[in-house]
Amino acid sequence: MFHLLKWLYPGMKMKRWLALFAVGVMLFSFGGALAINYEYLGRAEEEIFMLVWRIVGSYNYAATTVIGVIIVIIGACIMLYATRSLIRSIIAVLIPDRSESLVDMIYQERKLGRGPTVTVIGGGHGLSVLLRGIKTATNNVSAVVTVADDGGSSGRLREELGIIPPGDLRNCLVALADTEPLMEKLFQHRFSGDSTLAGHSFGNLFIAAMNEVTGDMETALKESSKVLAVRGRVIPASKEHVRLDAVMTDGTVVEGESQIPEAHKKIRRVRLFPERVQAVPAAIEAIESADAIILGPGSLYTSIMPNLLVDGVADALKKSKAIKIYICNVLTQPGETDNYTAAQHAKAILDHTGHGAIDYVLVNSTAIPESMWRGTGATPVRIDEDKVNALGMGLIKADLMSETQIGRHDPDKLCAAVMKIIYSMGTGKD
């Protein structure tokens, strides 16, 4: 009985239709009574009066009313059960493999649909970790993803087919997917051996094929999202071919995203080639309409920065009234952010965008045993709160560490910390 009452929870958008259904039942009953001249209804009423007389010993209006209320409750339960069974019958045909309780499925979707509008900007593994957590709190999420990757399978497809690199886009689609584990494994499967397919992931090839079928990468991602039942949107920052270059402190220039960490030099700034790159309109719209904008986590210069260098992205970010959160990495990245503190990470973003791009810096507060990172070339990011505050930003500490992956964020912890910031600032939707 309690499980059936879930259909009456606020936000389910079921009560109005149940009420309309009840009105229909009453009209049907009233019309039926008129059609048979109340004969059978009158007999039923007489039988109820006689039953009350036999039980109480006299006619009692209160007892009759109680019986009437009981009949109404029974009728309402039958209506609710019938409605539920009808919907389940339809769902069983449309979504035969879903084993969850139907009411829980609907309630979850309604709840997620009312979540805050969140736009995340970045790329690489860090962004997909964040998305895995955020999709459990809201369906209104957009991922603006870098297109500067030039290594591995993505780099090969970029050169051979002339498309923007699909690797980071694929990871984001899988992270936001609400589908079977086998489908996720299929999209992440990487071919082995010595054939021309070796090193390519199936997901990259699928997106490349979808791009050829639809003639446009943005459309290809939308159609791929349907296959994976993606919660939210995955948007490339640009559809133009770009190269990420780094200007080092010694004046040398390293060309290509994959080559920057390999130089093992201190980075002064990064830039795109060509310098002027048009943004995808949907990416700008996602930033402008967001309740919260999140940068990272991920490689500072090679995953986050390329998005901010696309024309219009940094300006839209600074003009936005949304809460802007930068999620600092747990560990420094060898060859890219060696010995960087939290403030140095944030300052590097401001150096490329100007002030107004970050409101809060979210950092991990959990100590990382030296045995977990010794010999990796990375070190825990030092939290220098005073210097972060001096940049005009608030610093928020939280336990963000994954218990299974060294130096990685935990999706659920990350989501909880981000949503706490969003709701505490009053921009989250009820």
Phi, psi and omega in degrees: 000315180298322180297322179294329181293343177300334179295343182261006179299149176300141177088354181284340182058039178246329186299321181297322181282327175294321178296317178296321177298319179296318177300318178299318179297317180295317178297319178298316181293318180296317178297321178295321179296319178296320183296328181255016176058034175064005186303308184286326178295319178296320178296320178296320180296318179298320180296322179294318179299318180294323178296317178297320180298316182292326182281314187270331182096354177201166179287133185223115182297320182299316180296319178297320179297318179300315179298319178298318179297319179298318179296320178298316181297316179299317179297319179296319179295320178296319177299314182296316180296319180294318179297315180299315181295323178296314180295318179298324180296320179289316181298324181300330178278318184283320181230075188293339186265000180278120184260351182293160174299133183300316181297324178291322178298312182293316181298319180296317180294318178297317181296313180294327180294336179266005181289167180296154177274114186241131175244125179249143184233126179163217182176181177072192184296322183301318181295319180294327176297314179299316183295326178298327178278314185299326183294345177276353182247336181201147173269349185269063183237137176235134178251116175265116195244140179296149178236026183262000181297132179227018181247166174061212181299319180299317180296321180293315179294325178299317182284318186281323185252351179070030179252164174289149186299127185269353189302305180294325177296318178298314180300322180290320177301314181295320181296325181269359186289144174242071189218181183290147179303326180297321178295321178297316178298323180296314181293330181268355182297132179246128182291142178247183179096198185246009181283175179292344178276347183304130179094341179278144172266148180300321181300319178298316180293323179297313180295320178298318179293319179296326178296319179291323181293315184272338180081008183201133183292323180297316177293323178300320179291322178297316180290323177295327179298327179292322180296320183266001183052056185285136174270103181108200184230146172244122188232126173291143180299325179209157175256006179269156179278123183230160174233137178263124177245153178237130173264119184273165181294339178271005177094348180284157180240128177254125184259131177103129183304317184289341182271342186298310179294334183288340181288333180054046175235161180283129184273131174271313178196163175242160181209159178262150171231121358294159186293320181262115182232126183284136178279154171289126182308323180296330178291317177295317179298321180296323178289317183292330185263004186281148167278329179215141178239129185240128175258127178082189000286168181150178180301124188300306186273331187255350178244320183271310185303318183304326178294319185287344180271350177289138183309128174091340184290310180297319179297316179297322179297313183291327181282338184297142176271002181290162171288129182246116186242130172255123178264111183283144178296155179286318180240155173290162181249119182304133179081359182228311182228041181305126176066013179291140171268175178299318181295323179292325174299310183295319181296324178300322178293316179296325179297333181263340185244334190093167183290151180105002183272342184223133173259319183226144173250121180259123183234157177281132182258356184275133178292139180251119180304138182301330181297340183277338182234354179299132178088358180269347184088351179256158176222155178299139178291123181283136182266108178251082189301318182300319181287328175294316178297325181294338177278358180088024182237152172271149178245129181238127181256142178201157175285109184242359189286138171285141180270355183244336182240125183295127175071016181249156174279153174267127184303316183290318178295320180296315179298315181299318180293317180295313182294328177297319178295314183299311183288326180290337177273356172084013181257350178291149180278147178288000000 
